[in-house]
Structures are given as C-alpha cells and as structure tokens.
C-alpha cells in the first residue's frame, strides 16, 4: 500500500483541553467539570507486557532490552547515601533534544515489527487505542487539572485510534523559558537514577559517566479500560532483580526525587504533581 493510499484512509482530528478559565473554542474542547465524571470507576484490566524496546545515546531504536537498568540501592547505614546530585553538571550532561517531536514513531516501529505476533492477531488492533502511557495519564486526569492545557492529535487507521500529543504554544513557551535552577533540578533527577541503577543484575552503579537522557528503555503493554482496548508504552527507570515477582511489569521500579517534606501540604503536592495520584483521587 503506497503512502497516498495510507493517507486517504487516515481520519485526523485534533482535540484540545485548556484550563477551565482559558477555553477559547468550546466546540473542539473536552468538558472538564469534575461533576461530569462522578460515579464508579470503569473496569481497568491489569496491564500485561507485550514486549519492549530501547533507545540508544543517539536516540536510535533497538528492538531489545539493551537499555534496561537494574535497581541497586546503596547500603543502609546511619550516614546516608551521600549522593552529590550536582556532580557532572553541566559538563557530563547530554539532554535530549526537545525540539525533536518524535510523536509515536518509536512505538509504531515496535508495532510494525510485532503486528503479526499479537495475541489475537492483527485484528486485535481494530478498535484499540495506541498511545504513550503519559498521554493516557494526561487524558484521564483532565477533570482534576486546572493549570495546564493539552492538545492531542488523533488518527484512525484501519479501526485503530492513534493518540499523539502536540505541544501547545503555551507549553512550548514555558519549556523555552525554564530558569537555570529548574534545568539543574531536572538534571539532579536523572543523576539520582544514575546513582541507583546498575547495568547488570548484582553489579554496582557507576555515577562517574555521562548523564544522557536520550537513552531509554520502554515497556509495551496491553490493557482494557471499560470497553476500550489499550496498547501503550512508557519509559521504565529500572527493574528490581530481587522483586518478589520478576514478571514484568510487576518488577519495574519508578524513581522519584523531591525536596525534604515537613508538612502535610508537601506530601499532598508530592502525590498530586510528582506521582500523579492526587488528581485521580480528588
């Protein structure tokens, strides 16, 4: 099938969501009043892993787990870990080029390689939604988000709905205006991962190398939300080789950094904005 025929079969639409006080085109926007979404939560199937892929230091795709890292916490003692999260900044830091909007490219690469191997065959994709995990989070927490808007491009092809985020002008302006301190804090989060992750099970982390955020290990999963079949992918920080269950995704670990928290409001903001939980429970 040539590209022109593919293009004819695509139905494209962009859906926007802006904070309630900034709606500009209600006809093409999602209503965000929480009252519209009260009621019992729909059935959500436990995600099961279909496969994985890796992105290397040049952001090139590899259909394997070469970028997977392994959780290796420091020994517990009274002195604490003594991590220097500023070490290597900015000399040993290679951030990903955020001007390069990859969309679903890497996930589609995996899907093209495995389309015929899906349980249920390629027909399982008809009626399914294919997207990134972060896009699902953003979409499903919309009724509880009052600050940041979003824009998604939706393409239906052979019955499958592909959802990809489009950077809004406001988000782009905010990204370009990041103050130096925020950029350094972002680095510190990646540096923390370097202190906590080893290249092989049973080995020790090496925090002396470059922090390169192009490198990524991604898990591909399937699930179901109500009547909607889902195929989505998300970046994984590391896996715990000593986890009680070594079957993915139960063995995967998400690493987070935060300032010291001394008041209930600090914990509330941590769960709401860093863990993405408060908006779901609100």
C-alpha positions in Angstrom: 0.0 0.0 0.0 1.5 3.3 -1.0 1.7 6.4 1.2 -1.1 8.2 -0.7 -3.5 5.4 -0.1 -2.5 5.3 3.6 -3.2 9.0 3.8 -6.6 8.6 2.3 -7.5 6.0 4.9 -6.5 8.2 7.8 -9.0 10.3 9.6 -7.2 13.1 11.6 -8.6 15.3 14.2 -7.0 17.4 16.9 -8.6 17.6 20.4 -7.8 20.4 22.8 -8.2 20.7 26.5 -7.5 24.1 28.1 -7.9 25.1 31.8 -11.5 26.0 32.5 -10.7 29.7 32.7 -8.9 29.7 29.3 -11.3 27.9 27.0 -11.2 29.5 23.6 -13.1 27.1 21.3 -15.6 25.0 23.4 -16.8 23.1 20.3 -13.4 21.3 19.9 -12.6 21.1 23.6 -13.2 18.4 26.2 -15.5 19.5 29.1 -13.6 19.4 32.4 -16.2 19.8 35.1 -15.4 17.0 37.6 -19.1 16.6 38.2 -19.5 15.1 34.7 -17.1 12.3 35.7 -18.5 11.2 39.1 -19.6 7.6 39.5 -18.0 4.2 39.8 -14.6 3.8 38.1 -14.9 1.7 34.9 -13.2 -1.7 34.7 -9.4 -1.4 34.2 -7.5 -4.5 33.4 -4.1 -5.2 34.9 -1.6 -4.3 32.2 0.4 -7.2 30.7 3.7 -6.7 28.9 3.8 -7.5 25.2 7.4 -6.6 24.6 9.9 -3.8 24.9 12.4 -1.7 23.0 15.4 0.5 23.7 16.7 3.9 22.5 20.4 4.5 22.5 22.6 7.6 23.1 21.7 8.9 19.7 18.0 8.2 20.2 18.1 5.3 17.7 15.6 2.5 18.1 16.6 -1.1 19.1 14.0 -3.8 19.4 15.5 -5.3 22.6 16.2 -4.6 26.3 19.8 -3.3 25.9 18.9 0.0 27.7 17.3 -1.8 30.7 19.0 -0.9 34.0 18.8 -2.7 37.4 17.8 -1.3 40.7 20.8 -1.3 43.1 20.2 0.8 46.2 23.1 1.8 48.4 23.8 0.0 51.7 21.7 1.2 54.6 23.7 3.0 57.3 23.5 5.9 59.7 25.5 8.2 57.4 23.1 8.1 54.5 24.0 7.6 50.8 25.9 10.9 50.5 24.9 11.4 46.8 26.1 14.6 45.0 23.3 15.2 42.6 25.0 18.2 41.1 28.1 16.2 40.1 28.8 16.3 36.4 26.5 19.3 35.7 26.7 20.6 33.0 29.9 19.1 31.7 28.8 15.5 31.7 25.2 16.1 30.7 23.7 15.3 27.3 20.0 16.2 27.4 17.5 15.0 24.8 16.7 17.5 22.0 13.2 18.6 23.0 12.8 20.4 19.7 12.6 17.0 18.0 9.0 15.9 18.3 9.0 12.1 17.9 5.3 11.5 18.3 4.5 7.8 18.2 7.5 6.9 15.9 9.3 4.5 18.2 6.1 2.8 19.4 4.9 2.4 15.8 8.3 0.9 14.9 7.8 -1.8 17.6 4.2 -2.3 16.4 5.3 -2.8 12.8 7.8 -5.4 13.9 5.3 -7.3 16.1 1.9 -6.7 14.5 1.5 -10.3 13.2 2.6 -11.7 16.6 0.0 -10.0 18.8 -2.2 -12.4 20.8 -5.5 -12.4 18.8 -3.7 -11.5 15.6 -3.5 -8.1 13.9 -7.3 -7.9 14.2 -7.0 -7.3 17.9 -5.8 -3.7 17.0 -9.2 -2.9 15.3 -11.0 -0.7 17.8 -7.9 -0.4 20.1 -6.2 2.8 21.2 -2.4 3.1 20.7 -0.6 5.8 22.6 2.0 6.6 25.2 1.3 6.0 28.9 1.9 9.6 29.7 -0.8 10.7 27.2 -3.3 8.4 28.9 -2.4 9.8 32.3 -2.9 13.4 31.0 -6.2 12.5 29.4 -7.7 10.6 32.3 -6.7 13.2 34.9 -8.1 16.1 32.9 -11.1 16.8 35.2 -8.7 17.5 38.1 -6.1 19.6 36.2 -6.7 23.3 36.5 -3.4 24.7 35.3 -2.0 23.0 32.2 -3.9 22.5 29.0 -3.0 19.9 26.3 -3.6 19.1 22.7 -3.7 15.6 21.2 -3.7 14.6 17.5 -6.0 11.6 16.9 -5.6 9.4 13.8 -7.9 6.5 13.0 -6.3 3.9 10.7 -8.0 0.5 9.9 -10.1 0.8 13.0 -7.2 1.7 15.4 -7.1 5.1 17.1 -3.6 6.5 17.5 -3.2 9.4 20.0 -0.1 11.6 20.0 0.4 14.8 22.0 1.0 18.1 20.2 3.0 20.7 22.1 0.8 23.7 22.7 2.2 27.3 22.2 1.9 27.8 26.0 3.8 24.6 26.8 6.5 25.5 24.3 6.9 29.0 25.7 7.1 27.5 29.2 9.7 25.0 28.1 11.9 27.6 26.5 11.6 29.9 29.5 12.8 27.3 32.0 15.1 29.1 34.5 18.6 27.8 35.0 17.7 26.4 38.5 14.9 24.3 37.1 17.1 22.9 34.4 19.6 21.9 37.1 16.9 20.3 39.2 15.8 18.3 36.2 19.4 17.1 35.8 19.5 16.1 39.5 16.6 13.7 39.0 18.5 11.9 36.2 21.7 11.9 38.3 19.8 10.2 41.1 18.8 7.5 38.7 22.5 7.1 37.8 23.3 6.5 41.5 20.5 4.0 41.9 20.8 1.9 38.7 23.4 -0.7 37.6 23.9 -2.0 34.0 23.8 -5.7 35.2 22.0 -7.5 38.0 24.2 -7.8 41.0 26.6 -5.1 39.9 27.1 -1.6 41.3 26.1 1.8 39.8 28.8 3.9 38.2 27.9 7.6 38.7 31.1 8.8 37.0 29.8 8.6 33.5 27.8 11.0 31.3 24.1 11.6 32.1 22.5 11.1 28.6 18.7 11.4 28.6 18.5 10.1 25.0 18.9 6.6 26.4 15.6 4.9 27.4 14.1 1.5 28.0 10.4 1.3 27.1 7.9 -1.4 28.0 4.9 -2.1 25.6 1.8 -3.1 27.4 -1.8 -4.0 26.7 -4.8 -3.4 28.9 -8.5 -2.6 28.8 -10.4 0.4 30.2 -14.1 -0.3 30.1 -14.8 -1.4 26.5 -11.7 0.2 25.1 -8.7 -2.0 24.3 -5.4 -0.2 25.0 -1.9 -0.7 23.7 0.6 1.7 25.2 4.2 2.2 26.0 6.1 4.0 28.7 9.7 4.6 29.8 10.9 2.4 32.7 13.6 3.6 35.0 14.8 0.2 36.1 13.8 -3.3 37.2 14.3 -4.9 40.6 16.1 -8.2 40.2 15.2 -9.1 43.8 11.5 -8.3 43.4 9.1 -11.0 44.8 7.6 -11.2 41.3 10.1 -11.0 38.4 7.3 -10.9 35.8 7.1 -7.5 34.1 5.6 -5.0 34.8 5.5 -6.0 38.5 9.2 -5.9 38.8 9.7 -2.4 37.3 10.7 0.5 39.6 9.9 4.2 39.2 12.4 6.5 40.8 11.4 10.0 42.1 13.3 12.8 43.8 11.8 15.5 46.0 12.8 18.2 48.4 12.5 17.3 52.1 8.9 17.3 53.2 8.0 18.6 56.6 4.3 19.5 56.4 1.2 17.6 55.1 0.9 20.1 52.2 4.3 19.0 51.0 3.2 15.4 50.9 -0.1 16.3 49.2 1.7 18.2 46.5 4.2 15.4 46.0 1.5 12.8 45.5 -0.6 15.1 43.3 2.1 16.6 41.0 5.0 14.2 41.2 3.2 10.8 41.5 0.1 11.8 39.6 -2.2 10.3 42.2 -3.9 13.2 43.9 -5.7 14.3 40.8 -7.1 10.8 40.3 -8.3 10.6 43.9 -9.7 14.1 44.1 
